[in-house]
Amino acid sequence: MNSISALAASVIPNPTPVVPEQAGGLLTILNWASGIGLVLGVLGVIIVGIGMVIQLQRGEGAQAIGKLGWVLMGCIIITGAAGIVRAFV
């Protein structure tokens, strides 16, 4: 058995990432940004819902559904940001 086949048969290490102590402030800022983004997303859904009610009374209800889609897409991106970044890094 040569060294190449022995290397291929060996176990590949899987290191676990550890957050350094100096990153505590950055993690606090990221948590606040995520929380604020989610609150703004909920507020956006409420505002679009109010707009839909007003537009339905005028007979223009279909236009607000596109706005709701954009708000929901933003909420999905905010909540999945960590997973999205982890997939590319």
TORLUM-926831 format. One record per atom (N, C-alpha, C): residue number from 1; atom name; x, y, z. Coordinates in Angstrom, 1 decimal. Atoms other than C-alpha are relative to their C-alpha. Last residue first. Layout:
<nodes>
+-----+-------+--------+--------+--------+
! num ! atomo !     c1 !     c2 !     c3 !
+-----+-------+--------+--------+--------+
! NUM !    CA !      X !      Y !      Z !
...
+-----+-------+--------+--------+--------+
</nodes>
This chain:
<nodes>
+-----+-------+--------+--------+--------+
! num ! atomo !     c1 !     c2 !     c3 !
+-----+-------+--------+--------+--------+
!  89 !     N !   -1.3 !   -0.1 !   -0.6 !
!  89 !    CA !  -18.2 !   30.2 !    2.7 !
!  89 !     C !    0.6 !   -1.3 !    0.2 !
!  88 !     N !   -1.0 !   -0.5 !    0.9 !
!  88 !    CA !  -21.0 !   30.2 !    0.2 !
!  88 !     C !    1.4 !    0.0 !    0.5 !
!  87 !     N !    0.0 !    0.8 !    1.2 !
!  87 !    CA !  -23.5 !   28.0 !    2.0 !
!  87 !     C !    1.1 !    0.4 !   -0.9 !
!  86 !     N !   -0.7 !    1.3 !   -0.3 !
!  86 !    CA !  -22.6 !   29.6 !    5.4 !
!  86 !     C !    0.1 !   -0.9 !   -1.2 !
!  85 !     N !   -1.5 !   -0.3 !    0.0 !
!  85 !    CA !  -23.5 !   33.0 !    3.9 !
!  85 !     C !    0.7 !   -1.3 !    0.3 !
!  84 !     N !   -0.4 !   -0.3 !    1.4 !
!  84 !    CA !  -27.0 !   31.7 !    2.9 !
!  84 !     C !    1.5 !    0.3 !    0.0 !
!  83 !     N !   -0.1 !    1.2 !    0.8 !
!  83 !    CA !  -27.5 !   29.9 !    6.2 !
!  83 !     C !    0.5 !    0.3 !   -1.4 !
!  82 !     N !   -1.1 !    0.8 !   -0.5 !
!  82 !    CA !  -26.7 !   33.1 !    8.2 !
!  82 !     C !    0.2 !   -1.3 !   -0.8 !
!  81 !     N !   -1.3 !   -0.6 !    0.4 !
!  81 !    CA !  -28.9 !   35.2 !    6.0 !
!  81 !     C !    1.2 !   -0.8 !    0.5 !
!  80 !     N !   -0.9 !    1.0 !    0.4 !
!  80 !    CA !  -31.9 !   32.9 !    6.3 !
!  80 !     C !    1.4 !    0.5 !   -0.4 !
!  79 !     N !   -0.1 !    1.1 !   -0.9 !
!  79 !    CA !  -34.0 !   35.1 !    8.5 !
!  79 !     C !    1.0 !   -1.1 !   -0.5 !
!  78 !     N !   -0.5 !   -0.4 !   -1.3 !
!  78 !    CA !  -33.1 !   38.3 !    6.6 !
!  78 !     C !    0.1 !   -1.2 !    0.9 !
!  77 !     N !   -1.4 !   -0.3 !    0.1 !
!  77 !    CA !  -33.5 !   36.7 !    3.2 !
!  77 !     C !    0.6 !    0.3 !    1.3 !
!  76 !     N !   -0.7 !    1.3 !    0.2 !
!  76 !    CA !  -36.9 !   35.2 !    4.0 !
!  76 !     C !    1.5 !    0.2 !    0.0 !
!  75 !     N !    0.0 !    0.7 !   -1.3 !
!  75 !    CA !  -38.1 !   38.5 !    5.4 !
!  75 !     C !    0.7 !   -1.3 !   -0.1 !
!  74 !     N !   -0.9 !   -0.7 !   -0.9 !
!  74 !    CA !  -37.0 !   40.3 !    2.2 !
!  74 !     C !    0.1 !   -0.7 !    1.4 !
!  73 !     N !   -1.3 !    0.4 !    0.5 !
!  73 !    CA !  -38.9 !   37.7 !    0.1 !
!  73 !     C !    1.1 !    0.7 !    0.9 !
!  72 !     N !   -0.3 !    1.4 !   -0.5 !
!  72 !    CA !  -41.9 !   38.3 !    2.2 !
!  72 !     C !    1.3 !   -0.5 !   -0.4 !
!  71 !     N !   -0.3 !   -0.1 !   -1.5 !
!  71 !    CA !  -41.7 !   42.1 !    1.6 !
!  71 !     C !    0.3 !   -1.4 !    0.6 !
!  70 !     N !   -1.3 !   -0.6 !   -0.3 !
!  70 !    CA !  -41.3 !   41.6 !   -2.1 !
!  70 !     C !    0.4 !    0.0 !    1.4 !
!  69 !     N !   -1.0 !    1.0 !    0.3 !
!  69 !    CA !  -44.2 !   39.1 !   -2.3 !
!  69 !     C !    1.4 !    0.6 !    0.2 !
!  68 !     N !   -0.1 !    1.0 !   -1.1 !
!  68 !    CA !  -46.4 !   41.5 !   -0.4 !
!  68 !     C !    1.0 !   -1.0 !   -0.3 !
!  67 !     N !   -0.7 !   -0.7 !   -1.1 !
!  67 !    CA !  -45.6 !   44.3 !   -2.9 !
!  67 !     C !    0.1 !   -1.0 !    1.1 !
!  66 !     N !   -1.4 !    0.0 !    0.4 !
!  66 !    CA !  -46.7 !   41.9 !   -5.8 !
!  66 !     C !    0.9 !    0.7 !    1.1 !
!  65 !     N !   -0.6 !    1.3 !   -0.2 !
!  65 !    CA !  -49.9 !   41.2 !   -4.0 !
!  65 !     C !    1.4 !   -0.1 !   -0.4 !
!  64 !     N !   -0.7 !    0.1 !   -1.3 !
!  64 !    CA !  -50.6 !   44.9 !   -3.7 !
!  64 !     C !    0.6 !   -1.4 !    0.3 !
!  63 !     N !   -1.4 !   -0.6 !    0.0 !
!  63 !    CA !  -51.3 !   45.3 !   -7.4 !
!  63 !     C !    0.7 !   -0.2 !    1.3 !
!  62 !     N !   -1.0 !    0.9 !    0.5 !
!  62 !    CA !  -54.2 !   42.8 !   -7.4 !
!  62 !     C !    1.4 !    0.6 !    0.0 !
!  61 !     N !   -0.7 !    0.9 !   -1.0 !
!  61 !    CA !  -56.4 !   44.7 !   -5.1 !
!  61 !     C !    1.1 !   -0.8 !   -0.5 !
!  60 !     N !   -1.4 !    0.1 !    0.6 !
!  60 !    CA !  -57.3 !   47.7 !   -7.4 !
!  60 !     C !    0.8 !   -1.0 !    0.8 !
!  59 !     N !    0.0 !    0.9 !    1.2 !
!  59 !    CA !  -61.1 !   47.8 !   -6.9 !
!  59 !     C !    1.3 !   -0.2 !   -0.6 !
!  58 !     N !    0.0 !   -0.8 !    1.3 !
!  58 !    CA !  -61.1 !   50.9 !   -4.7 !
!  58 !     C !   -0.1 !   -0.9 !   -1.2 !
!  57 !     N !    1.2 !   -0.8 !    0.0 !
!  57 !    CA !  -62.1 !   48.9 !   -1.6 !
!  57 !     C !   -0.1 !    0.9 !   -1.2 !
!  56 !     N !    1.2 !    0.9 !    0.3 !
!  56 !    CA !  -59.6 !   46.3 !   -2.5 !
!  56 !     C !   -1.3 !    0.8 !    0.0 !
!  55 !     N !    0.0 !    0.3 !    1.4 !
!  55 !    CA !  -56.9 !   49.0 !   -2.7 !
!  55 !     C !   -1.2 !   -0.9 !   -0.4 !
!  54 !     N !    0.4 !   -1.3 !    0.6 !
!  54 !    CA !  -57.6 !   50.2 !    0.9 !
!  54 !     C !   -0.2 !   -0.2 !   -1.5 !
!  53 !     N !    1.4 !   -0.3 !   -0.4 !
!  53 !    CA !  -57.6 !   46.7 !    2.2 !
!  53 !     C !   -0.4 !    1.2 !   -0.7 !
!  52 !     N !    0.9 !    1.0 !    0.7 !
!  52 !    CA !  -54.4 !   45.8 !    0.3 !
!  52 !     C !   -1.5 !    0.3 !    0.3 !
!  51 !     N !    0.1 !   -0.5 !    1.4 !
!  51 !    CA !  -52.7 !   49.0 !    1.6 !
!  51 !     C !   -0.9 !   -0.9 !   -0.9 !
!  50 !     N !    0.8 !   -1.2 !    0.0 !
!  50 !    CA !  -53.4 !   47.9 !    5.1 !
!  50 !     C !   -0.2 !    0.6 !   -1.4 !
!  49 !     N !    1.4 !    0.5 !   -0.3 !
!  49 !    CA !  -52.0 !   44.5 !    4.4 !
!  49 !     C !   -1.0 !    1.1 !    0.0 !
!  48 !     N !    0.5 !    0.5 !    1.3 !
!  48 !    CA !  -48.9 !   46.1 !    2.8 !
!  48 !     C !   -1.4 !   -0.5 !    0.2 !
!  47 !     N !    0.3 !   -1.1 !    0.8 !
!  47 !    CA !  -48.4 !   48.1 !    6.0 !
!  47 !     C !   -0.5 !   -0.4 !   -1.4 !
!  46 !     N !    1.2 !   -0.7 !   -0.5 !
!  46 !    CA !  -48.8 !   45.0 !    8.2 !
!  46 !     C !   -0.3 !    1.2 !   -0.9 !
!  45 !     N !    1.2 !    0.9 !    0.4 !
!  45 !    CA !  -46.4 !   43.0 !    6.0 !
!  45 !     C !   -1.2 !    0.7 !    0.5 !
!  44 !     N !    0.3 !   -0.1 !    1.5 !
!  44 !    CA !  -43.9 !   45.9 !    6.2 !
!  44 !     C !   -1.2 !   -0.8 !   -0.4 !
!  43 !     N !    0.6 !   -1.3 !    0.3 !
!  43 !    CA !  -44.2 !   46.1 !   10.0 !
!  43 !     C !   -0.3 !    0.2 !   -1.5 !
!  42 !     N !    1.3 !    0.1 !   -0.5 !
!  42 !    CA !  -43.4 !   42.4 !   10.2 !
!  42 !     C !   -0.8 !    1.3 !   -0.2 !
!  41 !     N !    0.7 !    0.9 !    0.9 !
!  41 !    CA !  -40.4 !   42.9 !    8.0 !
!  41 !     C !   -1.4 !   -0.2 !    0.4 !
!  40 !     N !    0.4 !   -0.7 !    1.2 !
!  40 !    CA !  -39.3 !   45.9 !   10.1 !
!  40 !     C !   -0.7 !   -0.8 !   -1.1 !
!  39 !     N !    1.1 !   -0.9 !   -0.4 !
!  39 !    CA !  -39.4 !   43.8 !   13.2 !
!  39 !     C !   -0.5 !    0.9 !   -1.1 !
!  38 !     N !    1.2 !    0.8 !   -0.1 !
!  38 !    CA !  -37.4 !   41.1 !   11.4 !
!  38 !     C !   -1.2 !    0.9 !    0.5 !
!  37 !     N !    0.5 !    0.4 !    1.3 !
!  37 !    CA !  -34.8 !   43.6 !   10.3 !
!  37 !     C !   -1.3 !   -0.8 !    0.1 !
!  36 !     N !    0.6 !   -1.1 !    0.6 !
!  36 !    CA !  -34.5 !   45.0 !   13.8 !
!  36 !     C !   -0.6 !   -0.3 !   -1.4 !
!  35 !     N !    1.2 !   -0.3 !   -0.7 !
!  35 !    CA !  -33.9 !   41.6 !   15.2 !
!  35 !     C !   -0.7 !    1.2 !   -0.5 !
!  34 !     N !    0.9 !    1.0 !    0.4 !
!  34 !    CA !  -31.3 !   40.7 !   12.6 !
!  34 !     C !   -1.4 !    0.3 !    0.7 !
!  33 !     N !    0.4 !   -0.2 !    1.4 !
!  33 !    CA !  -29.5 !   44.0 !   13.1 !
!  33 !     C !   -1.0 !   -1.0 !   -0.5 !
!  32 !     N !    0.9 !   -1.2 !    0.0 !
!  32 !    CA !  -29.6 !   43.6 !   16.9 !
!  32 !     C !   -0.4 !    0.2 !   -1.4 !
!  31 !     N !    1.2 !    0.4 !   -0.6 !
!  31 !    CA !  -28.1 !   40.0 !   16.6 !
!  31 !     C !   -1.0 !    1.2 !    0.0 !
!  30 !     N !    0.7 !    0.9 !    1.0 !
!  30 !    CA !  -25.4 !   41.2 !   14.2 !
!  30 !     C !   -1.4 !   -0.4 !    0.5 !
!  29 !     N !    0.5 !   -0.9 !    1.0 !
!  29 !    CA !  -24.5 !   44.1 !   16.6 !
!  29 !     C !   -0.7 !   -0.8 !   -1.1 !
!  28 !     N !    1.1 !   -0.8 !   -0.5 !
!  28 !    CA !  -24.2 !   41.7 !   19.5 !
!  28 !     C !   -0.6 !    0.9 !   -1.1 !
!  27 !     N !    1.2 !    0.9 !    0.0 !
!  27 !    CA !  -22.2 !   39.3 !   17.4 !
!  27 !     C !   -1.2 !    0.7 !    0.6 !
!  26 !     N !    0.5 !    0.2 !    1.3 !
!  26 !    CA !  -19.8 !   42.1 !   16.6 !
!  26 !     C !   -1.2 !   -0.9 !    0.0 !
!  25 !     N !    0.7 !   -1.2 !    0.4 !
!  25 !    CA !  -19.4 !   43.0 !   20.2 !
!  25 !     C !   -0.6 !   -0.1 !   -1.4 !
!  24 !     N !    1.2 !   -0.1 !   -0.8 !
!  24 !    CA !  -18.6 !   39.4 !   21.2 !
!  24 !     C !   -0.8 !    1.3 !   -0.4 !
!  23 !     N !    1.2 !   -0.2 !    0.9 !
!  23 !    CA !  -16.1 !   39.0 !   18.4 !
!  23 !     C !   -1.3 !    0.2 !    0.7 !
!  22 !     N !    0.0 !   -1.3 !    0.4 !
!  22 !    CA !  -13.0 !   39.5 !   20.7 !
!  22 !     C !   -1.3 !    0.3 !   -0.9 !
!  21 !     N !    0.6 !   -0.9 !   -1.0 !
!  21 !    CA !  -13.8 !   36.3 !   22.5 !
!  21 !     C !   -0.1 !    1.4 !   -0.5 !
!  20 !     N !   -1.0 !   -0.6 !   -1.0 !
!  20 !    CA !  -13.1 !   34.3 !   19.4 !
!  20 !     C !   -0.7 !    0.9 !    0.9 !
!  19 !     N !    0.1 !   -1.4 !    0.0 !
!  19 !    CA !  -16.0 !   32.2 !   17.9 !
!  19 !     C !    1.0 !    0.6 !    1.0 !
!  18 !     N !    0.2 !   -0.6 !   -1.3 !
!  18 !    CA !  -15.0 !   28.6 !   17.5 !
!  18 !     C !    0.1 !    1.5 !   -0.2 !
!  17 !     N !   -0.4 !   -1.4 !   -0.2 !
!  17 !    CA !  -15.5 !   26.7 !   14.3 !
!  17 !     C !   -0.2 !    0.5 !    1.4 !
!  16 !     N !    1.2 !   -0.8 !   -0.3 !
!  16 !    CA !  -15.6 !   22.9 !   14.5 !
!  16 !     C !    0.5 !    1.4 !    0.2 !
!  15 !     N !   -0.2 !   -1.0 !   -1.1 !
!  15 !    CA !  -12.8 !   21.1 !   12.6 !
!  15 !     C !   -1.3 !    0.7 !    0.3 !
!  14 !     N !    1.1 !   -0.9 !    0.1 !
!  14 !    CA !  -13.8 !   18.0 !   10.5 !
!  14 !     C !    0.1 !    1.0 !    1.2 !
!  13 !     N !    0.4 !   -0.7 !   -1.3 !
!  13 !    CA !  -10.7 !   15.9 !   10.0 !
!  13 !     C !   -1.1 !    1.0 !   -0.3 !
!  12 !     N !   -0.2 !   -1.4 !    0.3 !
!  12 !    CA !  -10.6 !   13.6 !    6.9 !
!  12 !     C !   -0.5 !    0.8 !    1.3 !
!  11 !     N !    1.2 !   -0.8 !   -0.4 !
!  11 !    CA !  -10.2 !   10.0 !    8.1 !
!  11 !     C !    0.3 !    1.5 !   -0.2 !
!  10 !     N !    0.0 !   -0.6 !   -1.3 !
!  10 !    CA !   -7.5 !    8.1 !    6.3 !
!  10 !     C !   -1.3 !    0.8 !    0.2 !
!   9 !     N !    0.7 !    0.9 !   -0.9 !
!   9 !    CA !   -8.2 !    5.8 !    3.3 !
!   9 !     C !   -0.1 !    0.7 !    1.4 !
!   8 !     N !    1.3 !    0.0 !    0.4 !
!   8 !    CA !   -7.1 !    8.5 !    0.8 !
!   8 !     C !   -0.9 !   -0.8 !    0.9 !
!   7 !     N !    0.5 !   -1.3 !   -0.3 !
!   7 !    CA !   -3.9 !    9.1 !    2.7 !
!   7 !     C !   -1.5 !    0.0 !   -0.4 !
!   6 !     N !    0.1 !   -0.1 !   -1.5 !
!   6 !    CA !   -3.1 !    5.4 !    2.8 !
!   6 !     C !   -0.6 !    1.3 !    0.3 !
!   5 !     N !    1.2 !    0.7 !   -0.4 !
!   5 !    CA !   -3.9 !    5.2 !   -1.0 !
!   5 !     C !   -0.2 !    0.0 !    1.5 !
!   4 !     N !    1.2 !   -0.7 !    0.5 !
!   4 !    CA !   -1.4 !    8.0 !   -1.6 !
!   4 !     C !   -1.3 !   -0.7 !    0.4 !
!   3 !     N !    0.5 !   -1.1 !   -0.9 !
!   3 !    CA !    1.2 !    6.6 !    0.7 !
!   3 !     C !   -1.2 !    0.7 !   -0.5 !
!   2 !     N !   -0.8 !   -1.2 !    0.1 !
!   2 !    CA !    1.5 !    3.3 !   -1.1 !
!   2 !     C !   -0.6 !    1.1 !    0.9 !
!   1 !     N !    0.8 !   -1.2 !    0.0 !
!   1 !    CA !    0.0 !    0.0 !    0.0 !
!   1 !     C !    0.9 !    1.2 !    0.0 !
+-----+-------+--------+--------+--------+
</nodes>
